[in-house]
Amino acid sequence: MSTYTLRFPGSGTIIEEAILKGREEGREEGREKARAEDILRVLRVRGIEVPDAVRERVGSCVDLDVLGTWLDRAVTVGSADELFVEPAGA
């Protein structure tokens, strides 16, 4: 039995590559945005005031590793500005 593979007119071309690349970039951007929102939410739930400068810096960051570090720190910091301070001995 043969199988049927649905192919659209741009399949296997640079058009398809661009579409797939755009989808991946969109997913990556979505992860970054979600992580930034998580950081701000943790701070808010903990009752920590978040200045606009901190909100902007967190929201504009596109490095998931940095955002992960900030999310970890958000659990223990005493102020929002402490997100960006490297711990002693690091």
C-alpha positions as CSV (number, residue, x, y, z in Angstrom):
1,M,0.0,0.0,0.0
2,S,1.4,3.4,-0.9
3,T,1.2,6.4,1.3
4,Y,0.1,9.9,0.2
5,T,2.2,12.8,1.3
6,L,0.5,16.2,1.2
7,R,2.7,18.7,-0.5
8,F,2.0,22.3,-1.0
9,P,3.3,24.3,-4.0
10,G,6.3,25.7,-2.1
11,S,7.2,22.4,-0.5
12,G,10.9,21.6,-0.5
13,T,11.9,25.1,-1.6
14,I,13.3,28.2,0.0
15,I,9.8,29.3,0.7
16,E,9.2,26.3,2.9
17,E,12.5,26.9,4.6
18,A,11.5,30.5,5.3
19,I,8.2,29.4,6.7
20,L,9.7,26.8,9.0
21,K,12.4,29.2,10.2
22,G,9.7,31.8,11.0
23,R,7.7,29.3,13.0
24,E,10.8,28.4,15.0
25,E,11.7,32.0,15.6
26,G,8.1,32.6,16.7
27,R,8.3,29.7,19.2
28,E,11.6,31.0,20.6
29,E,10.2,34.5,21.0
30,G,7.2,33.0,22.8
31,R,9.4,31.2,25.2
32,E,11.3,34.3,25.9
33,K,8.2,36.3,26.5
34,A,6.7,33.6,28.8
35,R,9.9,33.4,30.8
36,A,10.0,37.2,31.3
37,E,6.4,37.2,32.4
38,D,7.2,34.4,34.9
39,I,10.0,36.5,36.4
40,L,7.7,39.5,36.8
41,R,4.9,37.3,38.2
42,V,7.2,35.8,40.9
43,L,8.3,39.2,42.0
44,R,4.7,40.5,42.1
45,V,3.4,37.5,44.0
46,R,6.3,38.0,46.5
47,G,5.2,41.6,46.9
48,I,8.3,43.1,45.4
49,E,7.9,46.4,43.7
50,V,9.1,46.3,40.1
51,P,10.4,49.6,38.7
52,D,9.7,50.3,35.0
53,A,13.4,50.1,34.2
54,V,13.5,46.5,35.6
55,R,10.3,45.6,33.8
56,E,11.8,46.9,30.5
57,R,15.1,45.1,30.9
58,V,13.5,41.8,31.7
59,G,10.9,42.2,28.9
60,S,13.5,43.1,26.3
61,C,15.9,40.2,27.1
62,V,16.1,37.6,24.4
63,D,18.6,35.2,26.1
64,L,16.8,32.2,27.6
65,D,19.8,31.4,29.8
66,V,19.9,34.9,31.3
67,L,16.2,34.8,31.8
68,G,16.5,31.5,33.5
69,T,19.1,32.9,35.9
70,W,16.9,35.9,36.6
71,L,13.9,33.6,37.2
72,D,15.9,31.5,39.7
73,R,17.0,34.8,41.5
74,A,13.4,36.1,41.5
75,V,12.6,33.5,44.1
76,T,15.0,34.8,46.7
77,V,15.9,38.5,45.9
78,G,14.9,41.3,48.3
79,S,14.4,43.8,45.5
80,A,13.9,43.7,41.8
81,D,17.2,45.4,41.1
82,E,19.0,42.4,42.7
83,L,18.0,40.2,39.7
84,F,21.0,41.7,37.9
85,V,23.6,41.5,40.6
86,E,26.0,38.6,40.3
87,P,26.3,36.7,43.5
88,A,29.7,37.0,45.4
89,G,32.1,34.3,44.3
90,A,30.4,33.7,40.9
